[in-house]
Amino acid sequence: AAIGTVADSFAALEQRIEREKRLTWRELADHLKRDFKDAEHIRLMLKSIPHYGQGGTRADEWAVRIADTFTRLVKEKPTPAGYNVIPGLFSWASMISMGQTVGATPNGRHAQTPISQGANPEPGFGGTPTSLAVAVASVQCGYGNTAPLQLDIDPILGKDEEGIEKIEALILGHLKMGGTMINMNVIDREKILEANKDPSKYPDLIVRVTGFSAYFASLSRNLRQLVVDRMLAEEA
């Protein structure tokens, strides 16, 4: 899980410490232990590197390297009990609970906040739907397990034949590049914001959370907010 968090962190380390010498490793370690207390400018400097999912970035390259290394290590040998483990990249709905056990990270993420979702980039990664589809297709593990693409689309994109053809091309293109699964929502900004404010107004609203769908009103407040933040970030 959280390949976006990890890839962005490696890219930030490489750029800000190794290349630009704007921080030392010891200084960074101190900032991370203190969760960037009194160092917001440092956090933003680390956070502002080109992200995984933007296309052609060092973070994109790190994501491929990390996924390949993870896959190789998992498949190198069976577990001590003799089980054959199949590598995949997904977090289900555990981005919040997993993040609560993880300290601050070099991509500017605060301690105990959610990690990135599965194979997707961090919310607000700054790329296009196409670059997102390419990025997730590039980190597939290749042993029959999945690294799903979480895709949130505004209904306005499918209002005419041309828009539908673009969405179709995006889906088919991702699968032809090696993508294994797409979790898609088609919902407009106003509706999701209103539902988040008062879920009781939309008791029948179903959203694709990750590898499963659920009634939006049935989700916890934190998980609803996470879904909303992801949708709004991708729309932006």
C-alpha positions as CSV (number, residue, x, y, z in Angstrom):
1,A,0.0,0.0,0.0
2,A,0.9,3.7,-0.2
3,I,3.3,3.6,-3.2
4,G,2.4,7.3,-3.8
5,T,3.6,8.3,-0.4
6,V,6.7,6.2,-0.7
7,A,7.6,7.2,-4.3
8,D,7.1,10.9,-3.5
9,S,9.3,10.5,-0.4
10,F,12.1,9.0,-2.3
11,A,11.9,11.7,-4.9
12,A,12.0,14.4,-2.3
13,L,15.0,12.8,-0.6
14,E,16.8,12.6,-3.9
15,Q,16.0,16.1,-5.0
16,R,16.1,18.2,-1.8
17,I,19.0,16.4,0.0
18,E,21.2,14.6,-2.5
19,R,20.9,17.0,-5.5
20,E,20.1,20.5,-4.0
21,K,21.7,20.0,-0.6
22,R,18.9,22.1,1.0
23,L,18.8,19.8,4.0
24,T,21.1,17.3,5.6
25,W,19.9,13.8,6.5
26,R,20.3,14.6,10.1
27,E,18.2,17.8,9.8
28,L,15.5,15.9,8.0
29,A,15.4,13.2,10.6
30,D,14.9,15.8,13.2
31,H,12.0,17.5,11.3
32,L,10.3,14.1,10.8
33,K,10.6,13.2,14.5
34,R,9.1,16.6,15.4
35,D,6.4,16.2,12.7
36,F,7.6,19.4,11.1
37,K,6.9,21.5,14.2
38,D,7.8,25.1,13.5
39,A,9.1,24.1,10.1
40,E,6.1,24.5,7.7
41,H,8.4,26.0,5.1
42,I,10.5,22.8,5.1
43,R,7.4,20.6,4.9
44,L,6.1,22.6,1.9
45,M,9.6,22.5,0.2
46,L,9.6,18.7,0.4
47,K,5.9,18.4,-0.6
48,S,6.4,20.6,-3.7
49,I,8.6,18.2,-5.7
50,P,7.1,16.7,-9.0
51,H,4.8,13.9,-7.9
52,Y,4.2,10.3,-8.8
53,G,1.3,10.3,-11.3
54,Q,2.2,13.5,-13.1
55,G,4.1,11.7,-15.8
56,G,7.8,11.6,-16.6
57,T,8.9,12.5,-13.0
58,R,11.6,11.0,-10.8
59,A,8.8,10.0,-8.5
60,D,7.2,8.0,-11.4
61,E,10.5,6.3,-11.9
62,W,10.9,5.6,-8.2
63,A,7.4,4.1,-8.1
64,V,8.3,1.6,-10.8
65,R,11.6,0.7,-9.1
66,I,9.8,0.3,-5.7
67,A,7.1,-1.9,-7.2
68,D,9.6,-4.0,-9.0
69,T,11.7,-4.5,-5.9
70,F,8.7,-5.3,-3.8
71,T,7.5,-7.9,-6.3
72,R,11.0,-9.5,-6.6
73,L,11.4,-9.8,-2.8
74,V,7.9,-11.2,-2.3
75,K,8.4,-13.8,-5.0
76,E,12.0,-14.7,-4.1
77,K,11.0,-17.5,-1.8
78,P,8.0,-18.9,0.1
79,T,7.1,-17.9,3.6
80,P,8.7,-19.8,6.5
81,A,5.5,-21.9,6.6
82,G,5.9,-22.7,2.9
83,Y,3.1,-20.5,1.5
84,N,3.4,-18.9,-2.0
85,V,2.6,-15.2,-1.6
86,I,1.2,-13.2,-4.5
87,P,2.2,-9.5,-4.6
88,G,-0.3,-6.8,-5.2
89,L,-0.7,-3.1,-4.4
90,F,-3.9,-2.2,-2.7
91,S,-5.0,-0.8,0.7
92,W,-8.8,-1.5,0.7
93,A,-10.2,1.1,3.1
94,S,-7.3,1.0,5.5
95,M,-5.6,4.2,4.4
96,I,-6.7,5.9,7.6
97,S,-5.9,3.1,10.1
98,M,-2.5,2.4,8.4
99,G,-1.6,6.0,8.4
100,Q,-2.3,6.3,12.2
101,T,0.8,4.1,12.8
102,V,3.1,5.9,10.4
103,G,5.2,8.9,11.5
104,A,5.8,12.0,9.3
105,T,7.2,11.1,5.9
106,P,9.7,13.0,3.6
107,N,7.0,13.9,1.1
108,G,5.7,16.4,3.6
109,R,2.9,14.2,5.0
110,H,2.2,14.8,8.7
111,A,2.4,11.9,11.2
112,Q,-0.7,9.8,11.8
113,T,-2.5,11.2,8.7
114,P,-3.8,8.9,5.9
115,I,-1.3,7.3,3.5
116,S,-2.0,7.3,-0.2
117,Q,-4.5,4.8,-1.5
118,G,-3.1,1.5,-2.9
119,A,-1.4,2.1,-6.3
120,N,-2.8,5.6,-6.7
121,P,-0.8,8.8,-6.3
122,E,-1.3,11.1,-3.3
123,P,-4.5,13.2,-3.6
124,G,-3.7,16.5,-5.4
125,F,-0.8,15.0,-7.3
126,G,-1.3,17.5,-10.2
127,G,-1.5,15.1,-13.1
128,T,-4.2,14.3,-15.7
129,P,-6.5,11.2,-15.9
130,T,-4.2,9.9,-18.6
131,S,-1.0,10.3,-16.6
132,L,-2.8,8.7,-13.7
133,A,-3.8,5.7,-15.8
134,V,-0.2,5.4,-17.2
135,A,1.3,5.6,-13.7
136,V,-0.9,2.9,-12.1
137,A,-0.4,0.6,-15.2
138,S,3.4,0.9,-14.7
139,V,3.4,-0.5,-11.2
140,Q,1.5,-3.7,-11.7
141,C,3.1,-6.7,-10.0
142,G,2.4,-9.1,-12.7
143,Y,1.5,-12.3,-10.8
144,G,-2.3,-12.2,-11.2
145,N,-2.9,-10.0,-8.2
146,T,-4.1,-6.4,-8.7
147,A,-2.9,-2.8,-8.4
148,P,-6.2,-1.0,-9.0
149,L,-6.7,2.4,-10.6
150,Q,-9.0,4.6,-8.5
151,L,-10.7,6.9,-11.0
152,D,-13.3,9.6,-10.1
153,I,-15.0,11.3,-13.0
154,D,-17.4,14.2,-13.2
155,P,-20.6,13.3,-15.1
156,I,-20.1,16.3,-17.4
157,L,-17.3,14.5,-19.1
158,G,-19.8,11.9,-20.5
159,K,-22.5,14.4,-21.6
160,D,-21.8,13.8,-25.3
161,E,-20.5,11.2,-27.7
162,E,-17.0,12.7,-27.7
163,G,-16.7,12.6,-23.9
164,I,-17.9,9.0,-23.8
165,E,-15.3,8.1,-26.4
166,K,-12.5,9.7,-24.3
167,I,-13.6,7.8,-21.2
168,E,-13.7,4.6,-23.2
169,A,-10.2,5.3,-24.6
170,L,-8.9,5.9,-21.1
171,I,-10.3,2.7,-19.7
172,L,-9.2,0.5,-22.7
173,G,-5.8,2.3,-22.8
174,H,-5.1,1.5,-19.1
175,L,-6.0,-2.1,-19.5
176,K,-3.9,-2.5,-22.7
177,M,-0.9,-1.0,-20.8
178,G,-1.3,-3.8,-18.2
179,G,-3.8,-2.4,-15.8
180,T,-5.7,-5.0,-13.8
181,M,-8.7,-3.3,-12.2
182,I,-10.5,0.1,-12.2
183,N,-12.6,1.4,-9.3
184,M,-14.6,4.2,-10.8
185,N,-17.0,6.8,-9.4
186,V,-19.1,9.1,-11.7
187,I,-20.4,11.9,-9.4
188,D,-20.5,15.7,-9.5
189,R,-18.8,18.0,-7.0
190,E,-21.9,19.6,-5.6
191,K,-23.6,16.3,-4.9
192,I,-20.7,14.8,-3.0
193,L,-20.1,18.0,-1.0
194,E,-23.8,18.2,0.0
195,A,-23.9,14.5,0.8
196,N,-20.8,14.9,3.0
197,K,-22.4,17.8,4.8
198,D,-25.6,15.8,5.5
199,P,-25.5,12.1,4.4
200,S,-29.1,11.6,5.4
201,K,-30.2,13.7,2.4
202,Y,-28.7,11.0,0.1
203,P,-29.5,7.6,1.7
204,D,-29.3,5.8,-1.7
205,L,-26.0,7.3,-2.8
206,I,-23.5,4.5,-3.5
207,V,-19.8,5.3,-4.0
208,R,-16.8,3.1,-5.0
209,V,-14.6,3.4,-1.9
210,T,-11.8,1.2,-3.2
211,G,-12.2,-2.4,-4.1
212,F,-15.8,-2.3,-2.8
213,S,-18.8,-0.1,-3.1
214,A,-20.9,1.2,-0.1
215,Y,-23.7,3.5,0.7
216,F,-22.0,6.8,1.3
217,A,-24.1,7.5,4.4
218,S,-22.9,4.2,6.0
219,L,-19.3,5.2,5.9
220,S,-17.5,6.7,8.9
221,R,-17.0,10.5,9.0
222,N,-13.3,10.1,8.4
223,L,-13.7,7.7,5.5
224,R,-16.4,9.9,3.9
225,Q,-14.0,12.8,4.1
226,L,-11.2,10.7,2.5
227,V,-13.4,9.8,-0.4
228,V,-14.5,13.4,-0.9
229,D,-10.9,14.7,-0.7
230,R,-9.8,12.2,-3.3
231,M,-12.6,13.1,-5.7
232,L,-12.1,16.8,-5.4
233,A,-8.3,16.5,-5.7
234,E,-8.6,14.4,-8.9
235,E,-11.2,16.8,-10.3
236,A,-8.9,19.7,-9.8
